[in-house]
Amino acid sequence: MLTRREFLKRAGAVTAGATIASVSGINIKPVQAQVSKIKLQVKEGRQVPSVCPYCSVGCGMIITESEGKIINIEGNPDSPLNLGSLCPKGAAAFQLVENDNRPKEVLYRAPHSTSWETQPLDWAMDRIAEKIKEDRDNSFIEKQDGKLVNVNPALASLGGSTLENEWNYIHAKLMRGLGVVNVENHARI
């Protein structure tokens, strides 16, 4: 339901935009055509409810996909948390998917190098595993003051707040298995 305040905001924005466009001589027909095209695609696309990936609030989103491609992301009006509104970061979530500036490959800079190299993802995952193993082998403390402690104070973990309980549980189990003492989640920070 459109409240009086929302109506006035929208009417004011439309009036201001039309005034600026007419005074400055901007041709808004290409923009109108693009908006019409997006609206048509959104109507034809399949809508999937989701959760915003940014903070621990968990605002509801509706992701619209068509032919296997995400074409729109907007707030979910049925979500009791955000009632369809999104913060600036959530409103820009579409750029997570469609962004020509987003790196789509692994970039690696060797120690003391001045240039970046492109590496395959499998190489990067193996490299991370090797470095964790190397660090654990060098820093693991089995006993301290005659007591069994099994800790690795050199490693730390900062988890994501949008992970659900199951993923957080598995993540914590992995970190504890590695002896990591410093396990934190950025939702608390």
C-alpha positions, 0 to 999 in steps of 0.5 A: 500500500502506497502511503501519503509520504511515499506518494509525495516522495515519488511524485516529487522525484518524478517532477524534479527529474522531468523538469531537469530533463526538459530544462537541460534538453536531455533526450530521455527516450533511450532511458525510457526504452531501456526501463521498458525493456527491463520491466518486460524482462522482469515480468517474464523472468522467474523470481527467486527469494534470497537474502542480501549478502552484505551484513547480518540483518539478512534483508530479503531480496527477490532475484529475477532470472531469465534464461539462466542469467540474473536480470534484476535484484530488488528488495522483497516486500514480503520480508518482515525485516526490510519490507522491500527496502534495501540499503545502498549496498543491498540496492547495488547487489546486482553489480556483484553479478553484472560488473565488467570491472569485477575480476573473474580470474585468480590474480597472483603476485609472487613474493618480491614481484612487481607484476600480477600473474593469472592462475587457474582456480585449482592452483589457487585452492591448492596453494591456499591448502599448502600455505595453511598446512605449512603454517600449521606444521610450523606453528602448532602447539601440542603441549604447553606447561605439560598440558595438552592444548593442540592449538595454532595461534598463528592462524585466524579465521573471520567468517561471513555473517550471511552464512547460515548455522550449518555452514558456520558449524562446518566452518568452526569444526574445520578451524577447530580441527586445524587448532585455530583459536581465533575464530570470529564472525564479522557479524559481531564486529 
